[in-house]
């Protein structure tokens, strides 16, 4: 027969404990858990561990104020201006620059980018007072423009300038 209550161990046997009966001094169930250990970082992480016999170098104190200004550097030299040529009269004009050759004849403009130009030719007119320029397009078409210089000295200046500028772009074609 079984009595109401909790089973207790006495002399190696189990018997029911009756209500109101005191518990015998027995150890708790199993061994008590160890006290909690604070978490630690895995090896190689966390603050450095000081080694006995070695001392840490002390950093120098931070300077106060702003200190002297940094050394100034020479600015980059300005890029050389690309050579240009411009000849203008009352009705016509010729421009030779890094983009190509542009003719304006009586209000009609024709632009020829360097990649589309097969060759550029220039010469004085028969009377020695005008600059005659021609562009041969990559498709073989010939385009001309004549600009009146009025004075022979101006025509000679134009001929010298246009030869230098065309020579520059004929051997140096930016972007092409």
C-alpha positions in Angstrom: 0.0 0.0 0.0 1.2 3.4 -0.8 0.9 6.5 1.3 0.4 9.9 0.1 3.7 11.9 -0.1 7.1 12.0 -1.7 9.5 9.0 -1.9 12.7 9.4 0.1 15.7 7.2 0.4 16.5 5.7 3.8 19.1 3.0 4.3 19.2 2.3 0.6 15.5 1.7 0.3 12.9 4.0 -0.9 9.9 4.6 1.2 7.1 7.1 1.0 7.5 10.2 3.0 4.5 11.3 4.9 3.2 14.7 4.9 4.9 16.8 7.6 7.9 14.4 7.9 11.2 16.3 7.8 13.6 15.6 5.1 16.8 13.8 6.0 20.2 15.6 5.4 21.1 14.4 2.0 23.2 16.0 -0.7 21.4 17.8 -3.5 20.8 16.1 -6.8 24.3 15.9 -8.4 27.2 18.3 -7.8 26.5 22.0 -7.8 27.4 23.9 -11.0 30.6 25.8 -11.0 30.3 29.6 -10.5 29.9 31.5 -13.7 33.1 32.5 -15.5 33.1 35.9 -17.2 33.4 35.6 -21.0 36.9 35.9 -22.4 38.1 36.7 -25.9 39.6 33.9 -27.9 43.5 33.9 -28.1 44.8 36.6 -30.3 42.0 39.0 -29.5 41.5 41.5 -26.8 44.1 43.7 -25.1 47.7 42.7 -25.3 49.1 40.7 -22.5 52.2 42.4 -20.9 55.3 40.3 -20.9 57.4 40.4 -17.7 60.7 42.1 -18.2 59.6 44.2 -21.2 58.3 47.7 -20.9 56.0 49.4 -23.4 57.4 52.5 -25.1 55.6 55.7 -24.0 54.4 57.7 -27.0 55.6 61.3 -27.2 53.0 63.9 -26.1 50.8 65.3 -28.8 51.9 68.8 -30.0 49.6 71.6 -29.1 48.2 74.1 -31.6 48.4 73.8 -35.3 52.1 73.9 -35.9 53.9 75.1 -39.0 52.0 75.1 -42.3 52.8 72.3 -44.7 55.3 73.0 -47.4 53.8 74.6 -50.4 54.3 73.0 -53.8 54.7 74.6 -57.1 51.5 74.6 -59.1 51.4 72.4 -62.2 52.5 74.3 -65.3 49.6 75.3 -67.4 49.1 73.0 -70.4 50.5 74.4 -73.6 47.8 76.0 -75.6 46.9 74.0 -78.7 47.9 75.9 -81.8 45.2 77.6 -83.8 44.9 79.5 -87.0 42.3 82.0 -87.9 41.9 83.9 -91.2 38.9 86.2 -91.7 37.6 88.7 -94.3 34.2 90.3 -94.8 32.6 87.2 -96.3 34.8 84.1 -95.6 36.8 82.6 -92.8 39.1 79.6 -92.1 39.8 78.1 -88.7 42.3 75.3 -88.1 42.4 74.0 -84.5 42.6 70.8 -82.5 39.1 69.8 -83.6 39.8 70.1 -87.4 39.3 72.6 -90.1 36.3 74.8 -90.5 35.4 76.9 -93.5 32.7 79.6 -93.6 31.9 80.9 -97.1 29.2 83.5 -97.5 27.4 82.3 -94.3 27.6 78.6 -95.1 29.7 76.6 -92.5 31.5 73.4 -93.3 33.3 71.6 -90.4 35.9 68.8 -91.1 37.1 66.9 -88.0 40.6 65.6 -88.3 39.7 61.9 -88.6 37.6 62.7 -91.7 40.4 64.7 -93.5 42.6 63.0 -96.0 44.8 66.2 -96.6 44.8 70.0 -96.2 46.4 72.3 -98.9 47.1 76.0 -98.8 48.6 78.5 -101.2 48.5 82.2 -102.1 46.1 83.3 -104.8 47.4 84.5 -108.2 47.2 88.2 -107.3 49.2 87.5 -104.0 46.5 89.1 -101.8 44.3 86.0 -100.8 44.8 82.7 -99.0 43.4 79.7 -100.8 42.8 76.6 -98.7 41.4 73.2 -99.7 40.4 70.2 -97.7 40.3 66.8 -99.3 37.7 64.7 -97.4 38.2 61.0 -96.6 35.6 60.2 -99.3 37.7 62.1 -101.9 35.6 65.3 -102.2 37.5 68.6 -102.5 36.3 71.6 -100.5 37.8 75.1 -100.9 37.7 78.5 -99.2 39.4 81.8 -100.3 40.1 84.5 -97.7 41.2 88.0 -98.8 44.2 89.3 -96.8 44.1 92.9 -98.2 47.8 93.3 -97.6 50.6 91.1 -98.8 52.4 91.2 -95.4 49.3 89.8 -93.7 49.1 87.0 -96.4 52.7 86.1 -95.6 52.0 85.9 -91.9 48.9 83.7 -92.6 51.0 81.4 -94.8 53.7 80.9 -92.1 51.1 80.4 -89.3 48.9 78.0 -91.2 51.9 75.9 -92.2 52.9 75.5 -88.6 49.4 74.7 -87.3 48.6 72.2 -90.1 52.0 70.6 -89.6 51.3 70.2 -85.9 48.0 68.5 -86.4 49.0 66.5 -89.4 51.6 64.6 -87.2 49.8 65.0 -83.9 46.1 64.2 -84.1 44.4 64.5 -80.7 41.9 61.8 -80.0 42.5 60.2 -83.4 
